[in-house]
C-alpha cells in the first residue's frame, strides 16, 4: 500500500536534517520525484498515494506544493502536518521507519542528488526525453497533466541499470 506523500516528504526533510542541511520547497519536490522514481523502478509499485504532475518547473505533487508553498524559496523549517481529530490539532505526519527498501532508496537519493540545488534538480528533470518532457510535449499548454506511471517506471529502470 502506498505511503502518504506527506510522510515521504517528511522522511526527506528528516534525511536533510540528519545531514545538517536545509532544503527549499523546489528541492523537496525534486528529491521526492527521485525517491518515488527509484522506488518504483526497484519494486514495480508506486511509493506514494499521489501522482506527479508536469508543472513548469518540473514534476510536482500538488499536496506537497500546497503544504509548503508558504516558504517560497526559503528553507523549510517544519514538517508536513495533518489534522488529528482526536487531538484536535495539526500533527506531523509520521515517517515510515521500518521499510528497509525505502530507507535504502532514501539514502541513495540523498547521497546522489542531495548535493544539488532545487534549480539544478529542476534542470535535471527537464532533460529531453524525461517523463516530465514527454508529458509536457504530449499535453502542450496544459498545466498539471499527470505524468504516467509507466513513463516513470521506464525512465528510472534505465537509470537503475546504468548505476547497477
C-alpha positions in Angstrom: 0.0 0.0 0.0 1.5 3.4 -1.0 2.5 5.8 1.7 1.1 9.3 2.2 3.1 11.8 0.1 3.5 13.9 3.2 5.1 11.0 5.1 7.7 10.6 2.4 8.3 14.4 2.2 8.9 14.3 6.0 11.3 11.5 5.6 13.3 13.6 3.1 13.2 16.6 5.4 14.4 14.3 8.2 17.3 13.0 6.0 18.3 16.6 5.2 18.2 17.5 8.9 20.3 14.4 9.9 22.9 15.7 7.4 22.7 19.3 8.8 21.1 20.6 5.6 18.1 22.7 5.0 16.1 22.3 1.8 13.7 24.5 -0.1 10.3 23.6 -1.4 11.7 23.2 -5.0 14.4 20.9 -3.9 12.0 18.8 -1.8 9.7 18.3 -4.8 12.5 17.1 -7.0 14.0 14.8 -4.3 10.5 13.4 -3.8 10.4 12.7 -7.5 13.7 10.9 -7.5 12.8 8.8 -4.4 9.5 7.8 -5.9 11.0 7.1 -9.3 13.8 4.9 -7.9 11.4 3.1 -5.6 9.1 2.4 -8.5 11.9 1.0 -10.6 13.1 -1.2 -7.7 9.7 -2.6 -6.6 7.4 -2.1 -9.6 5.0 -0.3 -7.1 4.2 3.4 -6.6 5.7 4.7 -3.3 3.1 7.4 -2.7 -0.7 7.8 -2.9 -0.4 10.7 -5.4 0.7 11.2 -8.9 3.2 13.7 -10.1 2.1 16.5 -12.4 4.2 18.1 -15.1 4.4 21.7 -13.9 6.5 24.5 -15.4 9.4 23.9 -13.0 9.3 20.1 -13.2 7.4 17.3 -11.6 5.2 18.3 -8.6 2.9 16.6 -6.2 0.2 19.2 -5.6 -0.5 18.3 -2.0 3.2 18.8 -1.2 3.2 22.1 -3.1 0.2 23.4 -1.1 1.7 22.2 2.2 5.0 24.1 1.7 4.2 26.9 -0.8 4.3 29.5 2.0 8.1 29.0 2.3 8.7 30.3 -1.2 12.4 30.0 -1.8 13.3 29.9 1.9 14.4 26.6 3.6 11.6 24.5 5.0 11.6 24.6 8.8 8.7 22.4 9.8 7.3 19.0 8.8 4.2 18.3 6.8 1.2 18.0 9.0 -2.4 16.6 9.0 -5.3 17.4 11.3 -5.7 14.9 14.0 -9.4 14.7 15.1 -8.6 13.1 18.4 -6.1 15.7 19.5 -8.0 18.5 17.6 -4.7 19.8 16.3 -2.3 19.6 13.3 0.4 17.0 14.0 3.4 16.0 11.9 2.7 13.1 9.5 4.7 10.1 10.8 7.7 8.9 8.8 7.8 5.2 7.9 10.8 3.8 9.6 10.5 0.1 9.3 10.7 -0.2 5.5 14.3 -1.2 4.7 13.9 -0.8 0.9 12.5 2.7 1.3 15.4 3.6 3.7 18.0 2.3 1.1 16.3 4.4 -1.6 16.2 7.5 0.6 19.9 7.1 1.4 20.8 6.5 -2.2 18.8 9.5 -3.5 20.2 11.8 -0.7 23.8 10.7 -1.4 23.3 11.1 -5.2 21.1 14.1 -5.5 21.1 15.9 -2.1 24.2 18.0 -3.1 22.3 19.7 -5.9 20.2 22.9 -5.6 16.5 22.9 -6.3 17.2 24.7 -9.6 19.8 22.2 -10.6 17.5 19.3 -9.8 14.7 21.0 -11.8 17.0 21.3 -14.8 17.8 17.5 -14.5 14.1 16.7 -14.5 13.6 18.8 -17.7 16.1 16.8 -19.8 15.0 15.9 -23.3 13.2 12.6 -23.2 12.5 12.7 -19.4 9.0 11.7 -18.2 8.3 15.4 -17.5 9.5 16.4 -21.0 7.4 13.7 -22.7 4.3 14.6 -20.7 4.7 18.3 -21.4 5.1 17.6 -25.1 2.1 15.3 -25.2 0.0 18.0 -23.4 1.1 21.3 -24.8 -0.1 24.3 -22.8 -1.8 22.1 -20.3 -0.9 22.8 -16.7 -0.9 19.9 -14.3 -1.0 16.9 -16.6 -0.3 13.7 -14.7 3.0 12.1 -15.5 2.1 8.5 -16.4 3.5 5.9 -14.1 4.8 3.8 -17.0 7.0 6.7 -18.1 8.4 7.0 -14.6 9.0 3.2 -14.3 10.7 3.0 -17.7 12.9 6.1 -17.1 14.1 5.1 -13.7 14.5 1.5 -14.7 17.1 2.6 -17.2 18.8 4.7 -14.5 19.0 1.8 -12.2 20.5 -0.4 -14.9 23.2 2.3 -15.6 24.0 2.6 -11.9 24.0 -1.2 -11.3 
